[in-house]
């Protein structure tokens, strides 16, 4: 499920091509579905793997998600201020590929 979710998140990559608004709406919906699929799958996997201190492990996982939620908008605002805002979608779309290869 994680791989499927990462594949769906990579649909963000297509937004940098600046398609029609209705296609962007569909692509963001697909990517959002993939994001939540990954989040719930990773949470479940981590809870199954760590039998001890599950609450602490989940707290660390949520902190990692929070850091991502904090840093990605900062990166996007940097790209917007440089006038290359289209690349923010390229970074978001390529991130699942980078994560998969790690």
N, CA, C and O atoms as a Tinker XYZ file with bonds, in Angstrom:
   408  protein
     1  N      0.817000   -1.205000    0.000000    73     2
     2  CA     0.000000    0.000000    0.000000    64     1     3
     3  C      0.858000    1.265000    0.000000    63     2     4     5
     4  O      0.488000    2.285000   -0.581000    81     3
     5  N      2.005000    1.176000    0.661000    73     3     6
     6  CA     2.882000    2.340000    0.724000    64     5     7
     7  C      3.380000    2.686000   -0.673000    63     6     8     9
     8  O      3.405000    3.858000   -1.048000    81     7
     9  N      3.773000    1.684000   -1.441000    73     7    10
    10  CA     4.270000    1.929000   -2.794000    64     9    11
    11  C      3.167000    2.523000   -3.669000    63    10    12    13
    12  O      3.422000    3.432000   -4.458000    81    11
    13  N      1.947000    2.013000   -3.532000    73    11    14
    14  CA     0.818000    2.568000   -4.293000    64    13    15
    15  C      0.602000    4.020000   -3.904000    63    14    16    17
    16  O      0.393000    4.869000   -4.770000    81    15
    17  N      0.650000    4.318000   -2.602000    73    15    18
    18  CA     0.480000    5.689000   -2.143000    64    17    19
    19  C      1.557000    6.610000   -2.669000    63    18    20    21
    20  O      1.273000    7.733000   -3.088000    81    19
    21  N      2.817000    6.133000   -2.651000    73    19    22
    22  CA     3.909000    6.952000   -3.175000    64    21    23
    23  C      3.731000    7.191000   -4.669000    63    22    24    25
    24  O      4.026000    8.279000   -5.164000    81    23
    25  N      3.253000    6.185000   -5.386000    73    23    26
    26  CA     2.973000    6.365000   -6.819000    64    25    27
    27  C      1.903000    7.431000   -7.032000    63    26    28    29
    28  O      2.028000    8.273000   -7.922000    81    27
    29  N      0.860000    7.395000   -6.221000    73    27    30
    30  CA    -0.213000    8.385000   -6.360000    64    29    31
    31  C      0.268000    9.792000   -6.003000    63    30    32    33
    32  O     -0.152000   10.772000   -6.620000    81    31
    33  N      1.149000    9.888000   -5.006000    73    31    34
    34  CA     1.692000   11.199000   -4.646000    64    33    35
    35  C      2.505000   11.780000   -5.797000    63    34    36    37
    36  O      2.537000   12.994000   -5.996000    81    35
    37  N      3.158000   10.908000   -6.546000    73    35    38
    38  CA     3.991000   11.395000   -7.644000    64    37    39
    39  C      3.181000   12.083000   -8.746000    63    38    40    41
    40  O      3.768000   12.687000   -9.644000    81    39
    41  N      1.862000   12.007000   -8.698000    73    39    42
    42  CA     1.033000   12.726000   -9.661000    64    41    43
    43  C      1.189000   14.244000   -9.516000    63    42    44    45
    44  O      0.852000   14.994000  -10.433000    81    43
    45  N      1.701000   14.695000   -8.359000    73    43    46
    46  CA     2.004000   16.116000   -8.175000    64    45    47
    47  C      2.998000   16.598000   -9.226000    63    46    48    49
    48  O      2.983000   17.763000   -9.623000    81    47
    49  N      3.853000   15.694000   -9.669000    73    47    50
    50  CA     4.869000   16.020000  -10.667000    64    49    51
    51  C      4.229000   16.598000  -11.934000    63    50    52    53
    52  O      4.794000   17.498000  -12.556000    81    51
    53  N      3.068000   16.091000  -12.314000    73    51    54
    54  CA     2.409000   16.533000  -13.540000    64    53    55
    55  C      1.888000   17.963000  -13.452000    63    54    56    57
    56  O      1.651000   18.596000  -14.481000    81    55
    57  N      1.709000   18.474000  -12.250000    73    55    58
    58  CA     1.193000   19.830000  -12.100000    64    57    59
    59  C      2.204000   20.858000  -12.584000    63    58    60    61
    60  O      1.819000   21.946000  -13.015000    81    59
    61  N      3.512000   20.527000  -12.518000    73    59    62
    62  CA     4.516000   21.484000  -12.995000    64    61    63
    63  C      4.403000   21.720000  -14.492000    63    62    64    65
    64  O      4.987000   22.674000  -15.005000    81    63
    65  N      3.665000   20.874000  -15.206000    73    63    66
    66  CA     3.433000   21.074000  -16.634000    64    65    67
    67  C      2.311000   22.073000  -16.898000    63    66    68    69
    68  O      2.013000   22.395000  -18.048000    81    67
    69  N      1.691000   22.561000  -15.819000    73    67    70
    70  CA     0.610000   23.551000  -15.862000    64    69    71
    71  C     -0.541000   23.140000  -16.781000    63    70    72    73
    72  O     -0.842000   23.824000  -17.759000    81    71
    73  N     -1.187000   22.001000  -16.452000    73    71    74
    74  CA    -2.344000   21.580000  -17.252000    64    73    75
    75  C     -3.569000   22.436000  -16.940000    63    74    76    77
    76  O     -3.504000   23.376000  -16.147000    81    75
    77  N     -4.665000   22.098000  -17.568000    73    75    78
    78  CA    -5.936000   22.784000  -17.349000    64    77    79
    79  C     -6.338000   22.696000  -15.873000    63    78    80    81
    80  O     -5.988000   21.738000  -15.184000    81    79
    81  N     -7.075000   23.702000  -15.398000    73    79    82
    82  CA    -7.463000   23.778000  -13.986000    64    81    83
    83  C     -8.186000   22.530000  -13.516000    63    82    84    85
    84  O     -7.932000   22.053000  -12.411000    81    83
    85  N     -9.077000   21.996000  -14.325000    73    83    86
    86  CA    -9.847000   20.823000  -13.906000    64    85    87
    87  C     -8.943000   19.599000  -13.757000    63    86    88    89
    88  O     -9.172000   18.766000  -12.880000    81    87
    89  N     -7.932000   19.487000  -14.593000    73    87    90
    90  CA    -6.982000   18.386000  -14.459000    64    89    91
    91  C     -6.127000   18.563000  -13.203000    63    90    92    93
    92  O     -5.802000   17.584000  -12.530000    81    91
    93  N     -5.764000   19.802000  -12.888000    73    91    94
    94  CA    -5.018000   20.069000  -11.653000    64    93    95
    95  C     -5.842000   19.633000  -10.449000    63    94    96    97
    96  O     -5.316000   19.018000   -9.522000    81    95
    97  N     -7.118000   19.948000  -10.462000    73    95    98
    98  CA    -8.013000   19.568000   -9.371000    64    97    99
    99  C     -8.017000   18.054000   -9.178000    63    98   100   101
   100  O     -7.961000   17.574000   -8.045000    81    99
   101  N     -8.081000   17.307000  -10.264000    73    99   102
   102  CA    -8.075000   15.846000  -10.196000    64   101   103
   103  C     -6.724000   15.329000   -9.712000    63   102   104   105
   104  O     -6.669000   14.421000   -8.883000    81   103
   105  N     -5.628000   15.905000  -10.229000    73   103   106
   106  CA    -4.289000   15.461000   -9.842000    64   105   107
   107  C     -4.023000   15.700000   -8.359000    63   106   108   109
   108  O     -3.431000   14.850000   -7.694000    81   107
   109  N     -4.449000   16.836000   -7.840000    73   107   110
   110  CA    -4.248000   17.126000   -6.417000    64   109   111
   111  C     -5.084000   16.164000   -5.565000    63   110   112   113
   112  O     -4.642000   15.732000   -4.500000    81   111
   113  N     -6.271000   15.837000   -6.025000    73   111   114
   114  CA    -7.094000   14.860000   -5.301000    64   113   115
   115  C     -6.446000   13.488000   -5.260000    63   114   116   117
   116  O     -6.447000   12.828000   -4.222000    81   115
   117  N     -5.895000   13.058000   -6.384000    73   115   118
   118  CA    -5.204000   11.762000   -6.436000    64   117   119
   119  C     -3.988000   11.774000   -5.515000    63   118   120   121
   120  O     -3.764000   10.827000   -4.762000    81   119
   121  N     -3.207000   12.849000   -5.579000    73   119   122
   122  CA    -2.007000   12.947000   -4.740000    64   121   123
   123  C     -2.377000   12.995000   -3.255000    63   122   124   125
   124  O     -1.683000   12.403000   -2.428000    81   123
   125  N     -3.444000   13.683000   -2.916000    73   123   126
   126  CA    -3.893000   13.741000   -1.526000    64   125   127
   127  C     -4.343000   12.380000   -1.021000    63   126   128   129
   128  O     -4.066000   12.010000    0.120000    81   127
   129  N     -5.034000   11.641000   -1.869000    73   127   130
   130  CA    -5.443000   10.284000   -1.507000    64   129   131
   131  C     -4.212000    9.423000   -1.258000    63   130   132   133
   132  O     -4.163000    8.665000   -0.289000    81   131
   133  N     -3.219000    9.539000   -2.132000    73   131   134
   134  CA    -1.983000    8.778000   -1.966000    64   133   135
   135  C     -1.251000    9.154000   -0.691000    63   134   136   137
   136  O     -0.694000    8.293000   -0.011000    81   135
   137  N     -1.251000   10.430000   -0.371000    73   135   138
   138  CA    -0.583000   10.902000    0.841000    64   137   139
   139  C     -1.213000   10.292000    2.091000    63   138   140   141
   140  O     -0.507000    9.833000    2.988000    81   139
   141  N     -2.515000   10.290000    2.143000    73   139   142
   142  CA    -3.192000    9.710000    3.305000    64   141   143
   143  C     -3.054000    8.193000    3.341000    63   142   144   145
   144  O     -3.023000    7.597000    4.418000    81   143
   145  N     -2.972000    7.573000    2.182000    73   143   146
   146  CA    -2.752000    6.131000    2.130000    64   145   147
   147  C     -1.384000    5.791000    2.717000    63   146   148   149
   148  O     -1.247000    4.830000    3.474000    81   147
   149  N     -0.378000    6.583000    2.364000    73   147   150
   150  CA     0.968000    6.357000    2.905000    64   149   151
   151  C      0.987000    6.615000    4.401000    63   150   152   153
   152  O      1.543000    5.823000    5.163000    81   151
   153  N      0.383000    7.715000    4.828000    73   151   154
   154  CA     0.412000    8.061000    6.252000    64   153   155
   155  C     -0.241000    6.976000    7.111000    63   154   156   157
   156  O      0.318000    6.570000    8.130000    81   155
   157  N     -1.406000    6.514000    6.706000    73   155   158
   158  CA    -2.080000    5.492000    7.508000    64   157   159
   159  C     -1.357000    4.147000    7.435000    63   158   160   161
   160  O     -1.311000    3.420000    8.427000    81   159
   161  N     -0.799000    3.812000    6.288000    73   159   162
   162  CA    -0.067000    2.546000    6.162000    64   161   163
   163  C      1.207000    2.548000    6.991000    63   162   164   165
   164  O      1.504000    1.575000    7.683000    81   163
   165  N      1.962000    3.643000    6.921000    73   163   166
   166  CA     3.209000    3.730000    7.688000    64   165   167
   167  C      2.907000    3.692000    9.184000    63   166   168   169
   168  O      3.618000    3.032000    9.941000    81   167
   169  N      1.869000    4.386000    9.610000    73   167   170
   170  CA     1.482000    4.348000   11.022000    64   169   171
   171  C      1.137000    2.954000   11.482000    63   170   172   173
   172  O      1.541000    2.540000   12.568000    81   171
   173  N      0.392000    2.223000   10.670000    73   171   174
   174  CA     0.019000    0.857000   11.010000    64   173   175
   175  C      1.240000   -0.055000   11.044000    63   174   176   177
   176  O      1.380000   -0.877000   11.949000    81   175
   177  N      2.116000    0.089000   10.064000    73   175   178
   178  CA     3.330000   -0.740000   10.034000    64   177   179
   179  C      4.183000   -0.482000   11.267000    63   178   180   181
   180  O      4.678000   -1.421000   11.891000    81   179
   181  N      4.354000    0.768000   11.614000    73   179   182
   182  CA     5.179000    1.105000   12.777000    64   181   183
   183  C      4.563000    0.563000   14.057000    63   182   184   185
   184  O      5.285000    0.067000   14.922000    81   183
   185  N      3.257000    0.646000   14.195000    73   183   186
   186  CA     2.612000    0.097000   15.387000    64   185   187
   187  C      2.747000   -1.420000   15.458000    63   186   188   189
   188  O      2.872000   -1.977000   16.549000    81   187
   189  N      2.723000   -2.089000   14.321000    73   187   190
   190  CA     2.879000   -3.545000   14.314000    64   189   191
   191  C      4.309000   -3.965000   14.613000    63   190   192   193
   192  O      4.535000   -5.002000   15.237000    81   191
   193  N      5.265000   -3.176000   14.176000    73   191   194
   194  CA     6.674000   -3.529000   14.373000    64   193   195
   195  C      7.120000   -3.252000   15.803000    63   194   196   197
   196  O      7.850000   -4.047000   16.395000    81   195
   197  N      6.685000   -2.138000   16.351000    73   195   198
   198  CA     7.105000   -1.776000   17.714000    64   197   199
   199  C      6.021000   -2.189000   18.696000    63   198   200   201
   200  O      4.975000   -1.549000   18.797000    81   199
   201  N      6.286000   -3.255000   19.407000    73   199   202
   202  CA     5.318000   -3.728000   20.395000    64   201   203
   203  C      5.451000   -2.986000   21.714000    63   202   204   205
   204  O      4.486000   -2.863000   22.468000    81   203
   205  N      6.666000   -2.485000   21.991000    73   203   206
   206  CA     6.899000   -1.724000   23.220000    64   205   207
   207  C      6.977000   -0.248000   22.882000    63   206   208   209
   208  O      7.460000    0.130000   21.815000    81   207
   209  N      6.510000    0.567000   23.777000    73   207   210
   210  CA     6.572000    2.030000   23.646000    64   209   211
   211  C      5.920000    2.515000   22.350000    63   210   212   213
   212  O      6.495000    3.334000   21.632000    81   211
   213  N      4.726000    2.011000   22.053000    73   211   214
   214  CA     4.031000    2.396000   20.836000    64   213   215
   215  C      3.646000    3.872000   20.843000    63   214   216   217
   216  O      3.696000    4.539000   19.809000    81   215
   217  N      3.260000    4.377000   22.017000    73   215   218
   218  CA     2.852000    5.787000   22.094000    64   217   219
   219  C      4.029000    6.705000   21.773000    63   218   220   221
   220  O      3.864000    7.694000   21.058000    81   219
   221  N      5.202000    6.390000   22.289000    73   219   222
   222  CA     6.380000    7.207000   22.018000    64   221   223
   223  C      6.762000    7.121000   20.534000    63   222   224   225
   224  O      7.145000    8.122000   19.929000    81   223
   225  N      6.658000    5.937000   19.962000    73   223   226
   226  CA     6.981000    5.756000   18.552000    64   225   227
   227  C      6.015000    6.542000   17.668000    63   226   228   229
   228  O      6.435000    7.188000   16.708000    81   227
   229  N      4.728000    6.488000   17.991000    73   227   230
   230  CA     3.753000    7.257000   17.210000    64   229   231
   231  C      3.976000    8.751000   17.370000    63   230   232   233
   232  O      3.778000    9.512000   16.424000    81   231
   233  N      4.385000    9.176000   18.551000    73   231   234
   234  CA     4.684000   10.593000   18.762000    64   233   235
   235  C      5.829000   11.040000   17.865000    63   234   236   237
   236  O      5.778000   12.115000   17.268000    81   235
   237  N      6.864000   10.205000   17.774000    73   235   238
   238  CA     7.986000   10.538000   16.900000    64   237   239
   239  C      7.561000   10.585000   15.436000    63   238   240   241
   240  O      8.015000   11.441000   14.676000    81   239
   241  N      6.689000    9.661000   15.050000    73   239   242
   242  CA     6.185000    9.659000   13.678000    64   241   243
   243  C      5.406000   10.931000   13.383000    63   242   244   245
   244  O      5.583000   11.536000   12.325000    81   243
   245  N      4.556000   11.335000   14.297000    73   243   246
   246  CA     3.764000   12.551000   14.082000    64   245   247
   247  C      4.644000   13.801000   14.075000    63   246   248   249
   248  O      4.351000   14.759000   13.360000    81   247
   249  N      5.723000   13.798000   14.866000    73   247   250
   250  CA     6.675000   14.908000   14.828000    64   249   251
   251  C      7.335000   14.974000   13.453000    63   250   252   253
   252  O      7.533000   16.061000   12.911000    81   251
   253  N      7.674000   13.821000   12.892000    73   251   254
   254  CA     8.272000   13.795000   11.554000    64   253   255
   255  C      7.297000   14.355000   10.519000    63   254   256   257
   256  O      7.696000   15.125000    9.646000    81   255
   257  N      6.026000   13.973000   10.612000    73   255   258
   258  CA     5.025000   14.531000    9.698000    64   257   259
   259  C      4.884000   16.041000    9.902000    63   258   260   261
   260  O      4.732000   16.797000    8.943000    81   259
   261  N      4.937000   16.461000   11.159000    73   259   262
   262  CA     4.840000   17.887000   11.457000    64   261   263
   263  C      6.003000   18.680000   10.886000    63   262   264   265
   264  O      5.818000   19.783000   10.370000    81   263
   265  N      7.200000   18.118000   10.979000    73   263   266
   266  CA     8.364000   18.788000   10.387000    64   265   267
   267  C      8.218000   18.910000    8.874000    63   266   268   269
   268  O      8.560000   19.938000    8.290000    81   267
   269  N      7.712000   17.866000    8.253000    73   267   270
   270  CA     7.455000   17.930000    6.814000    64   269   271
   271  C      6.412000   18.986000    6.477000    63   270   272   273
   272  O      6.550000   19.720000    5.498000    81   271
   273  N      5.367000   19.056000    7.298000    73   271   274
   274  CA     4.319000   20.050000    7.084000    64   273   275
   275  C      4.830000   21.472000    7.304000    63   274   276   277
   276  O      4.280000   22.423000    6.748000    81   275
   277  N      5.873000   21.621000    8.107000    73   275   278
   278  CA     6.478000   22.927000    8.349000    64   277   279
   279  C      7.485000   23.295000    7.263000    63   278   280   281
   280  O      7.513000   24.435000    6.800000    81   279
   281  N      8.304000   22.338000    6.860000    73   279   282
   282  CA     9.403000   22.640000    5.943000    64   281   283
   283  C      8.987000   22.728000    4.480000    63   282   284   285
   284  O      9.543000   23.538000    3.739000    81   283
   285  N      8.040000   21.930000    4.050000    73   283   286
   286  CA     7.624000   21.971000    2.639000    64   285   287
   287  C      7.036000   23.328000    2.264000    63   286   288   289
   288  O      7.393000   23.849000    1.208000    81   287
   289  N      6.151000   23.935000    3.067000    73   287   290
   290  CA     5.680000   25.278000    2.711000    64   289   291
   291  C      6.808000   26.317000    2.694000    63   290   292   293
   292  O      6.782000   27.247000    1.889000    81   291
   293  N      7.798000   26.158000    3.582000    73   291   294
   294  CA     8.936000   27.082000    3.549000    64   293   295
   295  C      9.719000   26.942000    2.251000    63   294   296   297
   296  O     10.131000   27.938000    1.656000    81   295
   297  N      9.920000   25.707000    1.818000    73   295   298
   298  CA    10.598000   25.474000    0.545000    64   297   299
   299  C      9.781000   26.032000   -0.608000    63   298   300   301
   300  O     10.328000   26.655000   -1.518000    81   299
   301  N      8.472000   25.808000   -0.572000    73   299   302
   302  CA     7.605000   26.328000   -1.628000    64   301   303
   303  C      7.626000   27.854000   -1.653000    63   302   304   305
   304  O      7.656000   28.451000   -2.730000    81   303
   305  N      7.610000   28.491000   -0.488000    73   303   306
   306  CA     7.641000   29.963000   -0.464000    64   305   307
   307  C      8.972000   30.489000   -0.980000    63   306   308   309
   308  O      9.014000   31.551000   -1.601000    81   307
   309  N     10.056000   29.769000   -0.736000    73   307   310
   310  CA    11.358000   30.164000   -1.285000    64   309   311
   311  C     11.324000   30.097000   -2.806000    63   310   312   313
   312  O     11.803000   31.008000   -3.482000    81   311
   313  N     10.760000   29.023000   -3.343000    73   311   314
   314  CA    10.665000   28.890000   -4.792000    64   313   315
   315  C      9.742000   29.953000   -5.386000    63   314   316   317
   316  O     10.019000   30.486000   -6.461000    81   315
   317  N      8.657000   30.260000   -4.697000    73   315   318
   318  CA     7.735000   31.300000   -5.172000    64   317   319
   319  C      8.425000   32.655000   -5.181000    63   318   320   321
   320  O      8.278000   33.419000   -6.135000    81   319
   321  N      9.182000   32.961000   -4.122000    73   319   322
   322  CA     9.864000   34.262000   -4.058000    64   321   323
   323  C     10.931000   34.400000   -5.136000    63   322   324   325
   324  O     11.251000   35.517000   -5.544000    81   323
   325  N     11.484000   33.294000   -5.601000    73   323   326
   326  CA    12.485000   33.318000   -6.679000    64   325   327
   327  C     11.845000   33.313000   -8.065000    63   326   328   329
   328  O     12.539000   33.393000   -9.078000    81   327
   329  N     10.518000   33.220000   -8.100000    73   327   330
   330  CA     9.808000   33.234000   -9.376000    64   329   331
   331  C      9.806000   31.895000  -10.096000    63   330   332   333
   332  O      9.499000   31.837000  -11.287000    81   331
   333  N     10.135000   30.845000   -9.411000    73   331   334
   334  CA    10.145000   29.512000  -10.029000    64   333   335
   335  C      9.184000   28.591000   -9.284000    63   334   336   337
   336  O      9.536000   27.465000   -8.930000    81   335
   337  N      7.968000   29.079000   -9.050000    73   335   338
   338  CA     6.995000   28.356000   -8.245000    64   337   339
   339  C      6.593000   27.017000   -8.852000    63   338   340   341
   340  O      6.163000   26.122000   -8.125000    81   339
   341  N      6.725000   26.857000  -10.178000    73   339   342
   342  CA     6.358000   25.589000  -10.805000    64   341   343
   343  C      7.209000   24.440000  -10.278000    63   342   344   345
   344  O      6.763000   23.293000  -10.242000    81   343
   345  N      8.444000   24.755000   -9.869000    73   343   346
   346  CA     9.338000   23.715000   -9.384000    64   345   347
   347  C      8.909000   23.145000   -8.038000    63   346   348   349
   348  O      9.362000   22.066000   -7.658000    81   347
   349  N      8.040000   23.851000   -7.308000    73   347   350
   350  CA     7.570000   23.287000   -6.040000    64   349   351
   351  C      6.787000   22.001000   -6.293000    63   350   352   353
   352  O      6.859000   21.060000   -5.503000    81   351
   353  N      6.040000   21.962000   -7.394000    73   351   354
   354  CA     5.311000   20.742000   -7.735000    64   353   355
   355  C      6.271000   19.656000   -8.218000    63   354   356   357
   356  O      6.035000   18.468000   -8.002000    81   355
   357  N      7.338000   20.067000   -8.864000    73   355   358
   358  CA     8.354000   19.110000   -9.286000    64   357   359
   359  C      9.010000   18.459000   -8.068000    63   358   360   361
   360  O      9.234000   17.249000   -8.048000    81   359
   361  N      9.312000   19.266000   -7.061000    73   359   362
   362  CA     9.916000   18.740000   -5.834000    64   361   363
   363  C      8.941000   17.798000   -5.130000    63   362   364   365
   364  O      9.334000   16.717000   -4.691000    81   363
   365  N      7.674000   18.198000   -5.020000    73   363   366
   366  CA     6.683000   17.337000   -4.368000    64   365   367
   367  C      6.468000   16.040000   -5.137000    63   366   368   369
   368  O      6.326000   14.972000   -4.542000    81   367
   369  N      6.443000   16.141000   -6.456000    73   367   370
   370  CA     6.225000   14.949000   -7.267000    64   369   371
   371  C      7.409000   14.010000   -7.272000    63   370   372   373
   372  O      7.241000   12.795000   -7.373000    81   371
   373  N      8.606000   14.563000   -7.164000    73   371   374
   374  CA     9.813000   13.728000   -7.184000    64   373   375
   375  C     10.134000   13.144000   -5.807000    63   374   376   377
   376  O     10.862000   12.155000   -5.710000    81   375
   377  N      9.603000   13.740000   -4.755000    73   375   378
   378  CA     9.937000   13.253000   -3.408000    64   377   379
   379  C      9.555000   11.790000   -3.172000    63   378   380   381
   380  O     10.322000   11.086000   -2.514000    81   379
   381  N      8.421000   11.289000   -3.666000    73   379   382
   382  CA     8.147000    9.857000   -3.467000    64   381   383
   383  C      9.168000    8.965000   -4.159000    63   382   384   385
   384  O      9.477000    7.877000   -3.673000    81   383
   385  N      9.689000    9.422000   -5.287000    73   383   386
   386  CA    10.699000    8.638000   -5.987000    64   385   387
   387  C     11.969000    8.588000   -5.151000    63   386   388   389
   388  O     12.592000    7.533000   -5.029000    81   387
   389  N     12.353000    9.714000   -4.580000    73   387   390
   390  CA    13.542000    9.756000   -3.718000    64   389   391
   391  C     13.336000    8.873000   -2.492000    63   390   392   393
   392  O     14.237000    8.132000   -2.098000    81   391
   393  N     12.155000    8.952000   -1.892000    73   391   394
   394  CA    11.869000    8.160000   -0.689000    64   393   395
   395  C     11.913000    6.664000   -1.004000    63   394   396   397
   396  O     12.423000    5.874000   -0.211000    81   395
   397  N     11.384000    6.284000   -2.151000    73   395   398
   398  CA    11.351000    4.873000   -2.537000    64   397   399
   399  C     12.763000    4.335000   -2.723000    63   398   400   401
   400  O     13.032000    3.179000   -2.400000    81   399
   401  N     13.652000    5.150000   -3.233000    73   399   402
   402  CA    15.020000    4.697000   -3.494000    64   401   403
   403  C     15.858000    4.646000   -2.232000    63   402   404   405
   404  O     16.921000    4.025000   -2.228000    81   403
   405  N     15.402000    5.295000   -1.141000    73   403   406
   406  CA    16.192000    5.275000    0.106000    64   405   407
   407  C     16.115000    3.943000    0.712000    63   406   408
   408  O     16.707000    3.710000    1.766000    81   407
